[in-house]
Amino acid sequence: MPSPPPSDNPSVALLSRAHSPTSVSRIHTEKVSKKPLLLRPTEPDVSNARGKRQRAALALARDSRKSNKPRPLSAKQKRALCLYEIPKERRKYSLYVGLHAMWCAYMREVLGLGEGAYVTAASAGPKLVSADFHGALLEVVRSRCVGRVGVKGIVVKDTKFTFVVVTPADEVKTVPKEHTIFRFQLPLVEKQAEDGPRPLVFELHGSQFENRAPDRANRKFKQHFSPDL
C-alpha cells in the first residue's frame, strides 16, 4: 500500500479540494509524484537532444540564407553609384535611332495595323496607356511651362512622373508628364515613302501617364476632358 503523500505538498492541497482523502492519495501516487512539473509548459523541453539538434539545424540554415542573400541597395547608394544616369559617351541621338525603329514595329503590332484595323481613340486609347514608351520619339506640343514646348527626342527612360529624352542635339532632357501634352508619329509601314500613306499622329496627355511602365500594363483607360491646359 503506498504511503500517504506529505500534507505540505501544494499538489495535495489542490487535489483535496475536489477529491476524498483516499482518491487524493491514489491520484497523487499515479499521476503527480512521478511526473515532472514544468514551470513553463509552453517552453520546449531543453533536455531533448533531438529537439536541440533540430533547432540548431534550423538556426544554421536561417543564418546561411541571410549571409548568402545580399541586401538590396538603398536609394542613397543607387544615387551614389549613378545607376540611373546615362554616361556622357551614351548621350548621342544616333545610338537610339535603331531603338526607335524597333519601337515603331512594336507599336504597329500593339495597335494591329498590319491587319488593316481601323484605329480610333476608343480602340487605341487602352492600348496606348498600357504600352511601353522606351524608344518613342516624343515632342512637347503644349505645356504650362512655355520653355518645354518644342522639346523633341527619343525616350530613354520612362519614370513615374517624367520622360527622359535624348534630343537630336545629343542632349539629355527630363520632361515632367504633369500638365504636358506629347505628340508622336507612327508610320504605317517600316520604310515610309514620300508618296506613301501618311503616318498616324497621336497626342498623349502626360497627366494620364503618371505611372511606371510596368504598372501601366493593367491600368484601365478612361476618357475625360482635361481642363488643366
Residue frames as qw, qx, qy, qz and C-alpha x, y, z in Angstrom:
[[0.000, 0.890, 0.456, 0.000, 0.00, 0.00, 0.00],
 [0.421, 0.525, -0.048, 0.738, 1.53, 3.36, -1.00],
 [0.345, -0.354, -0.458, 0.739, 2.49, 5.73, 1.73],
 [0.099, 0.891, 0.434, -0.094, 0.26, 8.79, 2.15],
 [0.463, 0.581, 0.044, 0.668, 1.59, 11.92, 0.44],
 [0.328, -0.199, -0.388, 0.838, 3.02, 14.71, 2.60],
 [0.031, 0.802, 0.574, -0.159, 0.41, 17.22, 3.66],
 [0.137, -0.750, 0.067, 0.644, 2.64, 20.22, 2.88],
 [0.364, 0.069, 0.669, 0.644, 2.77, 19.32, -0.81],
 [0.283, 0.321, 0.004, -0.904, 0.93, 22.02, -2.85],
 [0.393, 0.025, -0.733, -0.555, -0.45, 19.41, -5.25],
 [0.233, -0.303, -0.897, 0.220, -2.12, 17.57, -2.32],
 [0.085, 0.411, 0.403, -0.814, -3.78, 20.77, -1.20],
 [0.362, 0.258, -0.346, -0.826, -5.17, 21.33, -4.66],
 [0.391, -0.057, -0.870, -0.296, -6.37, 17.72, -5.05],
 [0.118, -0.280, -0.827, 0.473, -8.03, 17.69, -1.64],
 [0.282, 0.257, 0.136, -0.914, -10.39, 20.43, -2.75],
 [0.634, 0.219, -0.342, -0.659, -12.06, 18.15, -5.28],
 [0.719, 0.063, -0.684, -0.106, -11.40, 14.56, -4.10],
 [0.808, -0.569, -0.031, -0.152, -11.66, 12.43, -0.98],
 [0.339, -0.752, 0.564, 0.039, -8.51, 11.62, 1.02],
 [0.781, -0.036, 0.608, 0.140, -8.35, 8.09, -0.48],
 [0.654, 0.682, 0.269, 0.186, -8.64, 9.41, -4.03],
 [0.030, 0.963, -0.268, 0.007, -6.11, 12.14, -3.27],
 [0.546, -0.536, 0.628, 0.143, -3.51, 9.54, -2.22],
 [0.758, 0.241, 0.574, 0.195, -4.15, 7.39, -5.30],
 [0.479, 0.854, 0.149, 0.136, -4.13, 10.29, -7.80],
 [0.150, -0.915, 0.372, 0.054, -1.01, 11.78, -6.25],
 [0.638, -0.358, 0.654, 0.192, 0.85, 8.45, -6.44],
 [0.698, 0.352, 0.581, 0.225, -0.18, 7.59, -10.03],
 [0.439, 0.759, 0.331, 0.349, -0.23, 10.94, -11.78],
 [0.070, -0.980, 0.070, -0.170, 1.67, 13.52, -9.74],
 [0.640, -0.681, 0.315, 0.165, 4.55, 12.14, -7.74],
 [0.690, -0.130, 0.533, 0.471, 6.45, 10.67, -10.70],
 [0.464, 0.739, 0.364, 0.325, 5.64, 13.39, -13.24],
 [0.423, -0.050, -0.051, 0.903, 7.95, 16.37, -13.89],
 [0.023, 0.856, 0.434, -0.279, 6.39, 19.70, -13.10],
 [0.456, 0.331, 0.256, 0.786, 7.14, 22.21, -15.85],
 [0.114, -0.566, -0.328, 0.748, 7.04, 25.75, -14.61],
 [0.303, 0.524, -0.215, -0.767, 6.63, 27.00, -18.20],
 [0.722, 0.224, 0.653, -0.051, 4.54, 24.46, -20.12],
 [0.598, 0.787, 0.086, -0.122, 4.85, 26.43, -23.37],
 [0.006, 0.803, -0.578, -0.147, 8.65, 26.36, -23.27],
 [0.861, 0.262, -0.423, -0.105, 10.21, 23.36, -25.10],
 [0.866, -0.469, 0.150, 0.094, 11.99, 20.71, -23.14],
 [0.209, 0.851, -0.480, -0.041, 15.68, 21.64, -23.45],
 [0.540, -0.413, 0.733, -0.027, 16.73, 18.21, -22.26],
 [0.848, 0.390, 0.353, -0.065, 15.53, 16.66, -25.53],
 [0.431, -0.414, 0.520, 0.610, 18.68, 16.09, -27.62],
 [0.400, 0.405, 0.695, 0.440, 16.73, 15.60, -30.84],
 [0.071, 0.926, 0.370, -0.002, 14.90, 18.89, -30.41],
 [0.321, -0.793, 0.215, 0.471, 18.17, 20.67, -29.74],
 [0.461, -0.107, 0.646, 0.600, 19.68, 19.28, -32.93],
 [0.288, 0.655, 0.629, 0.304, 16.66, 20.31, -34.98],
 [0.079, -0.966, -0.175, 0.174, 16.69, 23.84, -33.59],
 [0.411, -0.603, 0.398, 0.555, 20.42, 24.13, -34.25],
 [0.445, 0.176, 0.691, 0.542, 19.99, 22.94, -37.84],
 [0.165, 0.837, 0.499, 0.155, 17.16, 25.43, -38.45],
 [0.228, -0.912, 0.035, 0.340, 19.20, 28.28, -36.98],
 [0.473, -0.345, 0.547, 0.599, 22.18, 27.33, -39.14],
 [0.373, 0.449, 0.674, 0.453, 20.05, 27.24, -42.30],
 [0.016, 0.939, 0.341, -0.035, 18.48, 30.59, -41.44],
 [0.329, -0.787, 0.236, 0.466, 21.86, 32.21, -40.89],
 [0.484, -0.079, 0.640, 0.591, 23.23, 30.76, -44.14],
 [0.286, 0.703, 0.583, 0.291, 20.28, 32.18, -46.11],
 [0.120, -0.967, -0.119, 0.193, 20.84, 35.60, -44.60],
 [0.427, -0.608, 0.414, 0.525, 24.56, 35.52, -45.37],
 [0.467, 0.126, 0.694, 0.533, 24.13, 34.33, -49.00],
 [0.204, 0.784, 0.532, 0.247, 21.38, 36.81, -49.94],
 [0.336, 0.081, -0.078, 0.935, 22.78, 40.32, -50.47],
 [0.032, 0.659, 0.496, -0.564, 20.90, 43.24, -49.05],
 [0.405, 0.728, 0.417, 0.364, 19.25, 45.49, -51.64],
 [0.365, 0.107, -0.051, 0.923, 20.80, 48.88, -52.28],
 [0.008, -0.705, -0.480, 0.522, 19.17, 51.89, -50.75],
 [0.390, 0.869, 0.274, 0.134, 18.11, 54.91, -52.81],
 [0.184, -0.925, 0.282, 0.174, 21.10, 56.86, -51.49],
 [0.584, -0.337, 0.652, 0.347, 23.51, 54.11, -52.54],
 [0.605, 0.512, 0.551, 0.260, 21.94, 53.93, -56.01],
 [0.197, 0.979, 0.054, 0.022, 22.38, 57.67, -56.46],
 [0.371, -0.770, 0.460, 0.240, 25.99, 57.45, -55.28],
 [0.602, -0.089, 0.711, 0.351, 26.73, 54.67, -57.79],
 [0.287, 0.476, -0.291, -0.779, 24.97, 56.63, -60.59],
 [0.402, 0.123, 0.902, 0.092, 22.99, 53.55, -61.61],
 [0.386, 0.705, 0.588, -0.086, 20.26, 55.54, -63.35],
 [0.068, 0.830, -0.173, -0.526, 22.46, 58.12, -65.04],
 [0.828, 0.526, 0.150, 0.125, 23.34, 57.90, -68.71],
 [0.625, -0.363, 0.223, 0.655, 27.10, 58.14, -69.37],
 [0.137, 0.745, -0.143, -0.637, 28.28, 61.04, -71.48],
 [0.040, -0.304, 0.791, 0.529, 29.52, 58.76, -74.26],
 [0.137, 0.357, 0.918, 0.102, 25.98, 57.29, -74.50],
 [0.182, 0.699, 0.376, -0.580, 24.20, 60.63, -74.83],
 [0.003, -0.271, 0.575, 0.772, 24.09, 60.51, -78.62],
 [0.658, 0.326, 0.167, -0.658, 20.91, 60.64, -80.64],
 [0.561, 0.427, -0.615, -0.355, 22.30, 58.35, -83.33],
 [0.030, 0.196, -0.955, 0.220, 22.65, 55.49, -80.84],
 [0.350, 0.260, 0.734, -0.521, 18.90, 55.38, -80.24],
 [0.483, 0.328, -0.330, -0.742, 17.63, 55.63, -83.83],
 [0.389, 0.067, -0.900, -0.187, 17.59, 51.83, -84.05],
 [0.010, 0.236, 0.820, -0.521, 15.68, 51.65, -80.78],
 [0.391, 0.367, 0.151, -0.831, 13.07, 54.00, -82.22],
 [0.495, 0.226, -0.637, -0.546, 12.67, 51.79, -85.30],
 [0.260, -0.087, -0.952, 0.136, 12.12, 48.76, -83.06],
 [0.158, 0.312, 0.594, -0.725, 9.57, 50.72, -81.02],
 [0.469, 0.297, -0.212, -0.804, 7.62, 51.66, -84.17],
 [0.477, 0.067, -0.830, -0.281, 7.39, 47.99, -85.13],
 [0.128, -0.179, -0.860, 0.461, 6.29, 47.18, -81.58],
 [0.293, 0.328, 0.329, -0.836, 3.54, 49.83, -81.66],
 [0.511, 0.206, -0.499, -0.669, 2.26, 48.68, -85.07],
 [0.399, -0.064, -0.914, -0.011, 1.92, 45.20, -83.60],
 [0.007, 0.248, 0.693, -0.677, 0.20, 46.52, -80.45],
 [0.391, 0.374, 0.114, -0.833, -2.33, 48.56, -82.47],
 [0.624, 0.284, 0.727, 0.020, -2.83, 45.78, -85.03],
 [0.295, 0.709, -0.174, -0.616, -2.01, 47.98, -88.02],
 [0.036, -0.309, 0.858, 0.409, -0.73, 45.05, -90.03],
 [0.214, 0.330, 0.919, -0.023, -4.22, 43.51, -90.07],
 [0.031, -0.381, -0.473, -0.794, -5.86, 46.59, -91.62],
 [0.242, -0.607, -0.683, 0.327, -7.62, 47.57, -88.39],
 [0.021, 0.771, 0.222, 0.597, -9.40, 50.92, -88.16],
 [0.441, -0.113, -0.497, 0.739, -7.76, 52.99, -85.42],
 [0.249, -0.783, -0.281, -0.497, -9.98, 55.14, -83.22],
 [0.094, -0.580, 0.480, -0.651, -9.49, 56.91, -79.90],
 [0.803, -0.324, 0.212, -0.453, -11.70, 54.35, -78.14],
 [0.989, 0.097, -0.101, 0.049, -9.80, 51.37, -79.54],
 [0.632, 0.461, -0.341, 0.521, -6.28, 52.76, -79.38],
 [0.274, -0.765, 0.239, -0.532, -6.59, 54.54, -76.02],
 [0.853, -0.461, 0.208, -0.130, -6.38, 51.48, -73.73],
 [0.919, 0.193, 0.000, 0.345, -3.51, 50.05, -75.81],
 [0.345, 0.700, -0.210, 0.589, -1.52, 53.28, -75.66],
 [0.489, -0.739, 0.231, -0.403, -1.97, 53.57, -71.90],
 [0.900, -0.337, 0.277, 0.007, -0.57, 50.08, -71.29],
 [0.807, 0.510, -0.099, 0.281, 2.22, 50.35, -73.90],
 [0.669, -0.473, 0.070, 0.569, 5.92, 50.86, -73.23],
 [0.326, 0.944, 0.059, 0.011, 7.33, 54.17, -74.49],
 [0.503, -0.597, 0.451, 0.433, 11.06, 53.44, -74.28],
 [0.439, 0.032, 0.659, 0.610, 12.21, 54.34, -77.79],
 [0.251, 0.805, 0.535, 0.056, 9.32, 56.64, -78.70],
 [0.327, 0.168, 0.122, 0.922, 10.10, 59.90, -80.49],
 [0.137, -0.781, -0.580, 0.185, 8.06, 62.40, -78.46],
 [0.219, 0.342, 0.076, 0.911, 7.59, 66.12, -78.96],
 [0.080, -0.514, -0.578, 0.629, 6.11, 68.53, -76.41],
 [0.106, 0.494, 0.521, 0.688, 3.30, 70.46, -78.11],
 [0.341, -0.739, -0.135, -0.565, 1.58, 72.04, -75.08],
 [0.613, -0.207, -0.564, 0.512, 2.72, 72.69, -71.54],
 [0.297, -0.918, -0.253, 0.064, 2.17, 75.11, -68.70],
 [0.458, -0.631, 0.288, 0.556, 5.90, 75.80, -68.89],
 [0.569, 0.791, -0.036, -0.224, 6.47, 77.58, -72.20],
 [0.026, -0.726, 0.667, 0.165, 10.17, 76.65, -72.21],
 [0.537, -0.107, 0.837, 0.013, 9.31, 72.97, -72.62],
 [0.698, 0.600, 0.279, -0.272, 7.25, 73.44, -75.79],
 [0.550, 0.749, -0.349, -0.119, 9.16, 72.16, -78.81],
 [0.309, -0.534, 0.786, -0.041, 11.41, 69.74, -76.91],
 [0.903, 0.278, -0.147, -0.293, 11.74, 66.62, -79.06],
 [0.039, 0.568, -0.820, 0.061, 13.72, 63.46, -78.55],
 [0.715, -0.016, -0.680, -0.161, 13.76, 59.68, -78.16],
 [0.682, -0.602, 0.166, -0.381, 12.64, 58.36, -74.78],
 [0.512, 0.365, -0.739, 0.243, 15.44, 56.57, -72.98],
 [0.158, -0.089, -0.814, 0.552, 13.82, 56.48, -69.54],
 [0.438, -0.480, -0.421, -0.633, 10.14, 56.34, -68.63],
 [0.140, -0.003, -0.742, 0.656, 9.73, 57.09, -64.91],
 [0.017, -0.577, -0.783, 0.233, 6.56, 57.61, -62.94],
 [0.046, 0.857, 0.298, -0.419, 6.42, 61.39, -63.36],
 [0.053, 0.770, -0.353, -0.528, 8.89, 62.18, -66.18],
 [0.878, 0.434, 0.135, 0.149, 10.08, 61.25, -69.66],
 [0.380, -0.673, 0.414, 0.480, 13.86, 61.41, -70.14],
 [0.754, 0.626, 0.197, 0.035, 14.67, 62.03, -73.81],
 [0.531, -0.311, 0.375, 0.693, 17.78, 62.36, -75.94],
 [0.384, 0.816, 0.116, -0.417, 17.39, 65.25, -78.39],
 [0.794, 0.544, 0.088, 0.259, 18.87, 65.44, -81.92],
 [0.144, 0.873, -0.334, 0.324, 21.43, 67.88, -80.44],
 [0.691, 0.078, -0.634, 0.338, 22.77, 65.00, -78.26],
 [0.157, -0.367, 0.442, -0.803, 21.31, 66.49, -75.07],
 [0.335, -0.327, -0.877, 0.110, 19.52, 64.62, -72.29],
 [0.255, -0.275, 0.104, -0.921, 16.43, 66.44, -71.04],
 [0.064, -0.292, -0.904, 0.306, 13.91, 65.47, -68.38],
 [0.298, -0.254, -0.291, -0.873, 10.34, 66.50, -69.20],
 [0.290, 0.082, 0.746, -0.594, 7.66, 66.21, -66.48],
 [0.007, -0.331, -0.876, -0.350, 4.46, 64.48, -67.53],
 [0.023, -0.663, -0.618, 0.422, 2.12, 66.65, -65.48],
 [0.212, 0.844, 0.167, -0.463, 0.32, 69.40, -67.42],
 [0.037, -0.528, 0.625, 0.574, 2.11, 68.43, -70.65],
 [0.837, 0.418, 0.240, -0.259, 0.84, 67.09, -73.98],
 [0.341, -0.426, 0.715, 0.437, 3.19, 64.94, -76.07],
 [0.746, 0.538, -0.030, -0.391, 2.90, 64.14, -79.77],
 [0.377, -0.364, 0.789, 0.320, 4.41, 61.25, -81.72],
 [0.654, 0.445, -0.296, -0.535, 4.05, 59.89, -85.24],
 [0.647, -0.140, 0.749, -0.005, 3.75, 56.24, -86.15],
 [0.323, 0.394, -0.600, -0.616, 4.48, 55.24, -89.77],
 [0.876, 0.085, 0.151, -0.450, 2.14, 52.61, -91.18],
 [0.936, 0.286, -0.154, 0.134, 4.99, 50.71, -92.86],
 [0.775, -0.405, 0.038, 0.484, 8.59, 50.06, -91.90],
 [0.386, -0.113, 0.283, 0.871, 10.04, 52.26, -94.67],
 [0.235, 0.778, 0.433, -0.390, 7.86, 55.31, -95.16],
 [0.446, 0.265, 0.448, 0.728, 7.95, 56.67, -98.73],
 [0.017, 0.188, 0.055, -0.980, 7.18, 60.25, -99.65],
 [0.466, -0.027, -0.408, -0.785, 4.18, 59.29, -101.81],
 [0.360, -0.181, -0.913, 0.062, 3.02, 56.57, -99.41],
 [0.432, -0.724, -0.497, -0.203, 0.33, 56.74, -96.71],
 [0.044, -0.714, 0.299, -0.631, 0.74, 59.43, -94.13],
 [0.363, 0.017, -0.822, 0.439, 1.81, 58.32, -90.64],
 [0.458, -0.705, -0.525, -0.133, -0.60, 58.26, -87.74],
 [0.127, 0.457, -0.335, 0.814, -0.28, 61.16, -85.31],
 [0.581, -0.559, -0.589, 0.063, -1.12, 60.69, -81.62],
 [0.031, -0.617, 0.294, -0.729, -1.20, 63.15, -78.75],
 [0.624, -0.299, -0.679, 0.247, -0.78, 61.97, -75.17],
 [0.344, -0.817, 0.057, -0.460, -1.84, 63.79, -72.05],
 [0.417, 0.368, -0.710, 0.431, 1.07, 63.25, -69.72],
 [0.407, -0.335, 0.475, -0.704, -1.11, 63.59, -66.61],
 [0.915, -0.008, 0.031, -0.403, -2.81, 60.31, -67.59],
 [0.845, 0.305, -0.403, 0.174, 0.56, 58.52, -67.86],
 [0.145, -0.705, 0.525, -0.455, 1.86, 59.23, -64.36],
 [0.922, -0.257, 0.259, -0.126, 2.72, 55.59, -63.71],
 [0.281, -0.512, 0.754, 0.301, 5.76, 53.44, -64.20],
 [0.477, 0.305, -0.629, -0.533, 5.81, 51.41, -67.41],
 [0.226, -0.040, -0.972, 0.045, 5.25, 48.03, -65.61],
 [0.154, 0.319, 0.677, -0.646, 2.38, 49.49, -63.56],
 [0.427, 0.361, -0.107, -0.822, 0.51, 50.67, -66.65],
 [0.114, 0.077, -0.932, -0.336, 0.06, 47.14, -68.01],
 [0.128, -0.448, -0.884, 0.032, -3.26, 46.56, -66.18],
 [0.049, 0.363, 0.276, -0.889, -4.41, 50.17, -65.98],
 [0.309, 0.627, 0.709, 0.097, -7.85, 50.94, -67.40],
 [0.181, 0.093, 0.237, 0.950, -8.26, 53.87, -69.76],
 [0.065, 0.720, 0.620, -0.304, -10.99, 56.41, -69.06],
 [0.275, 0.449, 0.330, 0.783, -11.92, 59.12, -71.48],
 [0.211, -0.835, -0.419, 0.287, -12.49, 62.50, -69.86],
 [0.306, 0.851, 0.046, 0.424, -11.85, 66.12, -70.58],
 [0.655, -0.306, -0.221, 0.655, -8.69, 67.63, -69.06],
 [0.093, 0.953, 0.205, 0.204, -9.17, 71.38, -68.48],
 [0.629, -0.598, 0.046, 0.495, -5.70, 71.83, -66.95],
 [0.440, -0.089, 0.393, 0.803, -4.23, 73.07, -70.21]]
